Amino acid sequence: MAIRVWDYLREYEAEREDILDAVDTVFRSGKLVFGESVGSFEEEFAAYHGAAHCVGVDNGTNAVKLGLQALGVRPGDEVITVSNTAAPTVLAIDGVGATPVFVDVHPDTYLMNTDQVAAAITDRTTCLIPVHLYGQCVDLAPLQQLAERHGLKILEDCAQAHGARRNGRRAGTTGDAGAFSFYPTKVLGAYGDAGAVITSDDQAERDLRRLRYYGMEDRYYVVRTPGHNARLDTVHAEILRRKLRRLDGYIAARRAIARRYAEGLGDTGLILPQVAPGNDHVYYVYVVRHPERDDILQALREFDFEFNISYQWPVHTMTGFAHLGHAAGDLPVTEAAADEIFSLPMYPSLPEDLQDKVITTLRKILARG
């Protein structure tokens, strides 16, 4: 049996009765779109973060896109972010007609190097998107200072950091808004695509609600363009409500797996995840590094392991973003990491015997030299 980097089937078997009850609850409610479960999840997710508002949307990409629009980002603006992220972060910037501007990352955590942001700001810059990556948070203090000085907005990309904290504050609660994905692999995952934006800005919340519903405030009457059909599905909302109650348990299980990996692989040649000071890591993925990454992955395939690379191709090197005019070498830390990083299996229901198999197999491969 293949060992995958992520799998939901064991978790589903454990939670199956509750998940099916969630689906039945919605189907029996008499309202399949914008049902009661949507508003309830929004209230509960906002409360979990201590935020004033949560607006559910259909996926994480639109959470970033609508978040940008609600914060006033317009065509021709520039948005500073990183290239070491999932492409949707940058596609959302492009989707509102703005230009993504990249800074490099730290070599130990792969998080945004905030020291480079000031030099990237121009008179067209309107927003900063720090990406809370792999399960831990970017230090937002220097970004807050820059945002105040230059009149910028901060939209936190929290797709990989549900429940993560920095200096006691949850991801998504320091900037002007936080965008979340609930794609099934996430720390809090739906059974399909879903997303949300949290904010304590009343105007942004009102705009988000219009933007996700065609730009309408009243039925059939558009008051804000551009509008979208980006509603959070009621079934996903009810499932997420149930799973939100278990989120802290999921995080505890991920941390336990991370500890076992650290204990079992700490004396090998692998570079293990580094936790930035002040961070409470939730280990969305467990990213390790080795200069012979490709050889290791090839050897793992012989043992029927299916591992992942997050991310093998930095966004600025993709042909789909060639119009941005970047060349190899522009972001040296990001590019060097992309050649060496890979992710070990990480999900709450990963059994201990499979964790041990990951450790022993990697030790065997690394011992070959």
C-alpha positions in Angstrom: 0.0 0.0 0.0 1.4 3.4 -1.0 2.1 5.9 1.8 0.9 9.2 0.7 1.8 12.7 1.8 -1.9 13.2 2.7 -4.9 11.0 3.1 -8.4 11.6 4.5 -9.9 8.1 4.5 -9.0 7.1 8.1 -10.3 10.5 9.4 -13.5 10.0 7.4 -14.1 6.6 8.9 -13.7 8.1 12.4 -15.9 11.1 11.7 -18.3 9.5 9.2 -21.4 9.6 11.3 -21.0 13.3 12.1 -20.1 14.2 8.5 -23.1 12.4 7.0 -25.4 13.9 9.7 -24.1 17.4 8.6 -25.1 16.6 5.0 -28.5 15.3 6.1 -29.0 18.4 8.3 -28.5 20.7 5.3 -30.6 18.5 2.9 -33.5 18.5 5.3 -33.3 22.2 6.1 -35.2 23.3 3.0 -32.6 25.8 2.0 -29.5 24.7 0.0 -28.0 28.1 -0.8 -27.1 30.6 1.9 -28.7 28.2 4.4 -28.4 28.7 8.2 -25.2 26.7 8.4 -23.3 29.4 6.4 -24.1 32.2 8.9 -23.5 29.9 11.9 -20.1 28.8 10.6 -19.1 32.4 9.9 -20.0 33.4 13.4 -18.1 30.5 14.9 -15.0 30.9 12.8 -14.9 34.6 13.6 -15.3 33.9 17.3 -12.5 31.3 17.2 -10.2 34.0 15.9 -11.6 36.8 18.0 -12.4 38.7 14.8 -15.5 40.8 14.3 -16.5 39.2 11.0 -16.1 36.2 8.8 -17.4 36.0 5.2 -17.5 32.6 3.7 -16.6 32.2 0.0 -16.3 29.3 -2.5 -12.6 28.7 -2.4 -9.3 30.1 -1.1 -8.3 31.8 -4.3 -11.4 33.9 -4.2 -10.8 34.6 -0.5 -7.6 36.4 -1.5 -9.1 38.0 -4.6 -12.2 39.3 -2.9 -10.2 40.3 0.1 -7.9 42.4 -2.2 -10.9 44.1 -3.8 -12.6 44.7 -0.4 -9.4 46.4 0.8 -9.4 48.7 -2.2 -6.8 47.1 -4.5 -7.5 48.1 -8.1 -6.1 47.4 -11.6 -2.7 49.0 -12.0 -1.8 48.7 -8.3 1.1 46.7 -7.0 0.9 44.0 -4.3 4.0 42.8 -2.5 4.2 39.1 -1.7 6.5 36.0 -2.1 7.1 33.6 -4.9 7.5 30.6 -2.6 3.8 30.1 -2.3 1.0 28.2 -4.1 0.2 29.8 -7.4 -3.3 30.9 -6.4 -1.9 33.6 -4.1 -0.4 35.3 -7.2 -3.3 34.4 -9.5 -5.6 36.3 -7.2 -3.4 39.4 -7.4 -3.4 39.1 -11.2 -7.1 38.4 -11.2 -7.9 41.9 -9.8 -5.6 43.5 -12.4 -2.8 44.3 -10.0 0.9 43.5 -10.4 2.6 41.0 -8.0 5.9 42.2 -6.7 8.1 39.5 -5.1 10.5 39.6 -2.2 12.7 36.7 -1.1 12.3 34.4 1.9 14.3 33.5 4.9 16.5 30.4 4.3 15.6 28.7 7.6 11.8 29.1 7.7 11.0 29.9 4.0 8.8 32.7 5.2 8.7 36.2 3.7 11.9 38.2 4.3 10.3 41.3 5.7 13.6 43.2 5.6 13.3 43.3 1.8 9.8 44.8 1.7 10.6 48.5 2.2 12.8 48.5 -0.9 10.0 47.0 -3.0 7.5 49.7 -2.2 6.7 52.2 -4.9 4.0 54.8 -5.4 1.8 52.1 -7.0 2.0 49.8 -4.0 -1.3 49.5 -2.1 -1.2 46.1 -0.3 1.1 43.6 1.3 0.3 39.8 1.3 2.4 37.9 3.8 2.0 34.2 3.3 1.8 32.2 6.5 3.5 29.2 5.1 3.6 25.5 6.0 1.9 26.1 9.3 3.6 29.1 10.8 3.3 32.9 10.7 5.3 35.7 9.2 6.4 38.4 11.6 3.9 41.1 10.8 5.4 43.8 13.1 7.7 45.3 10.5 5.0 45.1 7.9 2.6 47.0 10.2 5.1 49.8 10.5 5.6 50.0 6.8 1.8 49.9 6.2 1.2 52.7 8.6 4.0 54.8 7.1 2.9 54.3 3.4 -0.8 54.0 3.8 -0.9 50.3 2.8 -3.3 47.5 3.5 -2.2 44.0 4.8 -4.1 40.9 3.6 -2.8 37.8 5.4 -2.8 34.6 3.3 -3.7 32.1 6.0 -4.4 29.1 3.7 -1.7 27.0 5.5 -2.0 28.4 9.0 -5.4 27.6 10.5 -5.0 28.0 14.3 -1.3 29.1 14.1 -0.2 31.8 16.4 2.6 34.4 16.6 3.1 36.0 20.0 -0.3 34.8 21.1 -2.2 36.2 18.1 -3.9 33.8 15.6 -3.0 34.0 11.9 -5.4 36.4 10.1 -6.0 38.8 13.0 -3.1 41.2 12.8 -3.6 42.7 9.3 -6.7 44.3 7.8 -8.1 40.9 6.8 -7.1 37.2 6.6 -7.9 34.9 3.7 -8.4 31.2 4.3 -8.7 28.1 2.2 -10.6 25.1 3.3 -9.4 22.8 0.5 -9.6 19.2 1.8 -5.8 18.9 2.6 -5.8 22.0 4.9 -5.5 21.9 8.7 -9.3 22.7 8.6 -10.5 21.1 5.4 -13.9 20.8 3.8 -15.0 17.9 1.5 -14.3 20.0 -1.5 -13.4 23.7 -2.2 -14.3 26.4 0.3 -12.8 29.5 1.7 -13.4 32.5 4.0 -12.1 36.0 4.8 -12.0 37.3 8.4 -11.8 41.0 9.2 -12.7 43.5 11.9 -13.2 46.2 9.3 -16.9 46.8 9.0 -16.7 48.4 5.5 -14.6 45.5 4.2 -17.1 43.0 5.6 -20.0 44.8 3.8 -18.1 44.9 0.6 -17.1 41.2 0.8 -20.7 40.2 1.2 -21.7 42.1 -1.9 -18.7 41.0 -3.9 -19.3 37.3 -3.3 -23.0 37.7 -4.3 -22.7 39.3 -7.8 -22.2 42.7 -6.2 -25.8 42.6 -5.0 -27.1 44.1 -1.8 -30.7 43.3 -2.5 -31.8 40.4 -4.6 -31.3 41.0 -8.4 -30.0 44.6 -7.8 -26.3 45.1 -8.3 -24.7 48.0 -6.3 -21.1 47.1 -6.6 -18.9 45.9 -9.5 -17.1 43.8 -10.1 -19.3 41.2 -8.4 -18.8 37.5 -8.3 -20.7 34.3 -7.8 -18.5 33.1 -4.9 -20.8 31.9 -2.2 -19.8 29.4 0.4 -21.7 26.1 -0.2 -24.1 25.4 2.7 -23.1 21.7 2.9 -19.4 22.6 3.2 -20.3 25.2 5.8 -22.1 22.7 8.0 -19.2 20.2 7.7 -16.7 22.9 8.6 -18.8 23.8 11.6 -18.5 20.3 12.9 -14.8 20.0 12.1 -14.0 23.4 13.6 -14.9 21.9 17.0 -12.1 19.4 16.4 -9.5 21.8 15.0 -7.4 22.1 18.1 -7.3 18.3 18.3 -6.2 18.1 14.7 -3.4 20.6 15.5 -2.3 18.6 18.5 -2.1 15.4 16.4 0.0 17.2 13.8 2.4 18.5 16.4 2.8 15.0 17.9 3.7 13.7 14.5 6.2 16.5 14.0 7.8 15.6 17.3 8.2 12.0 16.3 9.8 13.0 13.0 12.2 15.4 14.8 13.2 12.6 17.3 13.6 10.0 14.6 15.4 12.1 11.9 17.2 14.7 13.9 20.6 13.0 13.6 20.4 12.5 9.8 21.5 14.8 7.1 18.0 16.2 6.6 17.4 19.8 7.5 14.2 19.7 9.6 11.6 22.5 10.0 12.7 25.5 12.0 10.2 27.3 14.1 10.6 31.1 14.2 10.7 32.7 17.6 7.3 33.5 18.9 5.5 31.1 16.6 3.2 28.2 17.4 3.6 25.9 14.4 0.6 23.8 13.3 2.5 21.8 10.7 0.2 22.0 7.7 3.1 20.3 5.9 6.3 19.0 7.3 9.0 20.3 5.0 12.5 19.0 5.1 15.5 19.8 3.0 18.5 17.9 1.5 20.9 18.7 -1.4 20.2 15.3 -2.9 16.5 15.7 -2.8 15.7 14.2 -6.2 17.7 11.1 -5.5 16.0 10.6 -2.2 12.6 11.0 -3.7 13.5 8.4 -6.4 14.6 6.0 -3.8 11.4 6.5 -1.8 9.3 5.7 -4.9 10.9 2.2 -4.8 9.3 1.8 -1.3 5.9 2.9 -2.7 6.1 6.3 -1.0 4.3 9.3 -2.6 5.9 12.5 -1.2 5.3 16.0 -2.3 7.3 19.2 -3.0 6.0 22.5 -1.8 7.0 24.1 -4.0 9.1 22.8 -6.8 8.6 25.7 -9.1 8.7 29.2 -7.6 5.9 31.3 -9.1 8.2 33.8 -10.7 9.8 31.0 -12.8 6.6 29.7 -14.3 5.8 30.4 -17.9 2.4 31.6 -16.9 4.0 34.6 -15.2 6.6 35.3 -17.8 4.9 38.7 -18.4 6.3 39.8 -15.0 9.8 39.8 -16.6 11.6 37.8 -14.0 14.8 35.8 -14.6 16.5 33.0 -12.8 18.5 34.3 -9.9 16.1 37.1 -9.0 15.1 35.4 -5.8 18.1 33.2 -4.9 17.0 31.9 -1.6 13.6 30.9 -3.0 15.2 29.2 -6.0 17.8 27.3 -4.0 15.1 26.0 -1.6 12.9 24.8 -4.5 15.7 22.5 -5.6 16.1 20.8 -2.2 12.8 20.8 -0.2 10.2 18.1 0.1 7.4 17.2 2.4 6.9 14.1 4.6 3.4 12.6 5.2 1.5 14.8 7.6 -2.2 14.5 8.5 -3.8 13.9 11.9 -4.9 10.3 11.3 -1.5 9.1 10.1 -0.9 6.0 12.2 2.2 5.6 14.3 3.3 2.5 12.4 3.3 4.5 9.2 5.1 7.3 10.9 7.8 4.8 12.0 8.0 3.4 8.5 8.6 6.9 7.1 11.4 7.4 9.6 13.1 4.0 9.2 12.9 4.2 5.4 14.4 7.6 5.2 17.1 6.6 7.6 17.9 3.6 5.4 18.1 5.7 2.3 20.2 8.5 3.9 22.6 5.9 5.3 23.4 4.7 1.8 25.3 8.1 1.3 
